[in-house]
Amino acid sequence: MASQRPDEAALLAAIVEFSDDAIISSDLNGIITSWNPAAERLYGYSASEILGQPNQLIIPPDRQAEEKSVRDRISLWSITRAFAFGKTAAA
């Protein structure tokens, strides 16, 4: 996505901002990194309250192991992909 034109980036930002669906992102450690207004309405946390917090706050206890498994698979895929393209972990 680094090659997006500015108008494409603005369009995607508007889609996220005005979506009626909660759109949330977290890093590979499960820390929430983005939170749209629909997520605020659904979960009751403002962006300032939730950003930087563990996503376990909004994941039901019986689904937390599943979410960790997904993060682990994504992390493994990222490492495998970096190895396949000759990148180092520091790159």
C-alpha atoms as an extended CHARMM CRD file, in Angstrom:
* protein
*
        91  EXT
         1         1  MET       CA              0.0000000000        0.0000000000        0.0000000000  PROA      1               0.0000000000
         2         2  ALA       CA              3.0080000000        2.2890000000        0.1730000000  PROA      2               0.0000000000
         3         3  SER       CA              2.4560000000        3.1550000000       -3.4860000000  PROA      3               0.0000000000
         4         4  GLN       CA             -1.0610000000        4.5580000000       -2.9400000000  PROA      4               0.0000000000
         5         5  ARG       CA             -1.8600000000        7.8970000000       -4.4620000000  PROA      5               0.0000000000
         6         6  PRO       CA             -2.8870000000       10.5640000000       -1.9270000000  PROA      6               0.0000000000
         7         7  ASP       CA             -6.4900000000       10.5850000000       -3.1760000000  PROA      7               0.0000000000
         8         8  GLU       CA             -6.7000000000        6.8000000000       -2.7030000000  PROA      8               0.0000000000
         9         9  ALA       CA             -5.3850000000        7.1040000000        0.8440000000  PROA      9               0.0000000000
        10        10  ALA       CA             -7.9400000000        9.8410000000        1.5950000000  PROA      10              0.0000000000
        11        11  LEU       CA            -10.7480000000        7.7100000000        0.1660000000  PROA      11              0.0000000000
        12        12  LEU       CA             -9.7550000000        4.7120000000        2.2940000000  PROA      12              0.0000000000
        13        13  ALA       CA             -9.4890000000        6.9180000000        5.3810000000  PROA      13              0.0000000000
        14        14  ALA       CA            -12.9920000000        8.2680000000        4.7330000000  PROA      14              0.0000000000
        15        15  ILE       CA            -14.3750000000        4.7410000000        4.2910000000  PROA      15              0.0000000000
        16        16  VAL       CA            -12.9470000000        3.7170000000        7.6610000000  PROA      16              0.0000000000
        17        17  GLU       CA            -14.0400000000        6.9340000000        9.3770000000  PROA      17              0.0000000000
        18        18  PHE       CA            -17.6310000000        6.8530000000        8.1620000000  PROA      18              0.0000000000
        19        19  SER       CA            -18.2290000000        3.0930000000        8.1240000000  PROA      19              0.0000000000
        20        20  ASP       CA            -21.0970000000        1.7450000000       10.2170000000  PROA      20              0.0000000000
        21        21  ASP       CA            -18.8630000000       -1.2560000000       10.9780000000  PROA      21              0.0000000000
        22        22  ALA       CA            -16.2990000000       -1.2830000000       13.7540000000  PROA      22              0.0000000000
        23        23  ILE       CA            -12.8460000000       -1.2630000000       12.1600000000  PROA      23              0.0000000000
        24        24  ILE       CA            -10.0270000000       -2.0000000000       14.5650000000  PROA      24              0.0000000000
        25        25  SER       CA             -6.3890000000       -2.8520000000       14.0360000000  PROA      25              0.0000000000
        26        26  SER       CA             -3.8180000000       -4.2180000000       16.4130000000  PROA      26              0.0000000000
        27        27  ASP       CA             -0.1550000000       -5.0480000000       16.1760000000  PROA      27              0.0000000000
        28        28  LEU       CA              1.3380000000       -8.5290000000       16.4740000000  PROA      28              0.0000000000
        29        29  ASN       CA              1.4390000000       -8.1190000000       20.2510000000  PROA      29              0.0000000000
        30        30  GLY       CA             -2.3240000000       -7.5820000000       20.3790000000  PROA      30              0.0000000000
        31        31  ILE       CA             -2.0650000000       -3.8560000000       21.1310000000  PROA      31              0.0000000000
        32        32  ILE       CA             -4.8430000000       -1.7710000000       19.5710000000  PROA      32              0.0000000000
        33        33  THR       CA             -3.3990000000        0.6810000000       17.0510000000  PROA      33              0.0000000000
        34        34  SER       CA             -6.5100000000        2.0710000000       15.3560000000  PROA      34              0.0000000000
        35        35  TRP       CA            -10.1460000000        2.4640000000       16.3040000000  PROA      35              0.0000000000
        36        36  ASN       CA            -12.8900000000        4.0580000000       14.2170000000  PROA      36              0.0000000000
        37        37  PRO       CA            -16.0530000000        5.8660000000       15.4240000000  PROA      37              0.0000000000
        38        38  ALA       CA            -18.2140000000        2.7700000000       14.8440000000  PROA      38              0.0000000000
        39        39  ALA       CA            -15.9200000000        0.8380000000       17.2180000000  PROA      39              0.0000000000
        40        40  GLU       CA            -16.4910000000        3.5850000000       19.7820000000  PROA      40              0.0000000000
        41        41  ARG       CA            -20.2510000000        3.1480000000       19.4520000000  PROA      41              0.0000000000
        42        42  LEU       CA            -20.1060000000       -0.6560000000       19.5680000000  PROA      42              0.0000000000
        43        43  TYR       CA            -17.6430000000       -1.1190000000       22.4320000000  PROA      43              0.0000000000
        44        44  GLY       CA            -18.1240000000        2.1110000000       24.3910000000  PROA      44              0.0000000000
        45        45  TYR       CA            -14.4550000000        3.1120000000       24.5010000000  PROA      45              0.0000000000
        46        46  SER       CA            -13.2340000000        6.3190000000       22.9030000000  PROA      46              0.0000000000
        47        47  ALA       CA            -10.1460000000        6.1000000000       20.7130000000  PROA      47              0.0000000000
        48        48  SER       CA             -8.1250000000        7.9560000000       23.3600000000  PROA      48              0.0000000000
        49        49  GLU       CA             -9.1460000000        5.3890000000       25.9910000000  PROA      49              0.0000000000
        50        50  ILE       CA             -8.4380000000        2.2570000000       23.9510000000  PROA      50              0.0000000000
        51        51  LEU       CA             -5.4610000000        3.0220000000       21.7010000000  PROA      51              0.0000000000
        52        52  GLY       CA             -2.3670000000        1.3530000000       23.1280000000  PROA      52              0.0000000000
        53        53  GLN       CA             -4.4370000000       -1.0710000000       25.2020000000  PROA      53              0.0000000000
        54        54  PRO       CA             -4.4730000000       -4.8740000000       24.7330000000  PROA      54              0.0000000000
        55        55  ASN       CA             -7.1870000000       -6.0980000000       22.4080000000  PROA      55              0.0000000000
        56        56  GLN       CA             -8.1210000000       -8.6360000000       25.0870000000  PROA      56              0.0000000000
        57        57  LEU       CA            -10.2850000000       -5.8680000000       26.5640000000  PROA      57              0.0000000000
        58        58  ILE       CA            -12.7870000000       -6.3530000000       23.7370000000  PROA      58              0.0000000000
        59        59  ILE       CA            -12.3420000000      -10.0540000000       22.9490000000  PROA      59              0.0000000000
        60        60  PRO       CA            -14.5200000000      -12.4630000000       24.9220000000  PROA      60              0.0000000000
        61        61  PRO       CA            -12.4530000000      -14.6770000000       27.2400000000  PROA      61              0.0000000000
        62        62  ASP       CA            -13.4900000000      -17.8340000000       25.4060000000  PROA      62              0.0000000000
        63        63  ARG       CA            -12.1140000000      -16.4150000000       22.0900000000  PROA      63              0.0000000000
        64        64  GLN       CA             -8.7960000000      -15.0040000000       23.2900000000  PROA      64              0.0000000000
        65        65  ALA       CA             -6.7870000000      -18.1660000000       22.5430000000  PROA      65              0.0000000000
        66        66  GLU       CA             -8.1960000000      -18.1630000000       19.0130000000  PROA      66              0.0000000000
        67        67  GLU       CA             -7.1690000000      -14.5330000000       18.4980000000  PROA      67              0.0000000000
        68        68  LYS       CA             -3.6370000000      -15.2830000000       19.7740000000  PROA      68              0.0000000000
        69        69  SER       CA             -3.4240000000      -18.1960000000       17.3620000000  PROA      69              0.0000000000
        70        70  VAL       CA             -4.3390000000      -15.8940000000       14.4660000000  PROA      70              0.0000000000
        71        71  ARG       CA             -1.6420000000      -13.3990000000       15.5230000000  PROA      71              0.0000000000
        72        72  ASP       CA              0.9100000000      -16.2110000000       15.7770000000  PROA      72              0.0000000000
        73        73  ARG       CA              0.0610000000      -17.4190000000       12.2540000000  PROA      73              0.0000000000
        74        74  ILE       CA              0.3450000000      -13.8850000000       10.8710000000  PROA      74              0.0000000000
        75        75  SER       CA              3.6980000000      -13.4490000000       12.5840000000  PROA      75              0.0000000000
        76        76  LEU       CA              4.9570000000      -16.7620000000       11.1800000000  PROA      76              0.0000000000
        77        77  TRP       CA              3.7290000000      -15.7740000000        7.7090000000  PROA      77              0.0000000000
        78        78  SER       CA              5.5670000000      -12.4480000000        7.9810000000  PROA      78              0.0000000000
        79        79  ILE       CA              8.8110000000      -14.1600000000        8.9990000000  PROA      79              0.0000000000
        80        80  THR       CA              8.4550000000      -16.7490000000        6.2240000000  PROA      80              0.0000000000
        81        81  ARG       CA              7.7430000000      -14.0600000000        3.6550000000  PROA      81              0.0000000000
        82        82  ALA       CA             10.7100000000      -11.9720000000        4.7760000000  PROA      82              0.0000000000
        83        83  PHE       CA             12.9730000000      -15.0310000000        4.5530000000  PROA      83              0.0000000000
        84        84  ALA       CA             11.6500000000      -15.8950000000        1.0970000000  PROA      84              0.0000000000
        85        85  PHE       CA             12.4690000000      -12.3970000000       -0.1520000000  PROA      85              0.0000000000
        86        86  GLY       CA             15.8640000000      -12.2860000000        1.5500000000  PROA      86              0.0000000000
        87        87  LYS       CA             14.9750000000       -9.6500000000        4.1190000000  PROA      87              0.0000000000
        88        88  THR       CA             16.3560000000       -9.6980000000        7.6230000000  PROA      88              0.0000000000
        89        89  ALA       CA             14.3260000000       -9.1130000000       10.7580000000  PROA      89              0.0000000000
        90        90  ALA       CA             15.8690000000       -5.6470000000       11.0430000000  PROA      90              0.0000000000
        91        91  ALA       CA             14.8790000000       -4.6630000000        7.4960000000  PROA      91              0.0000000000
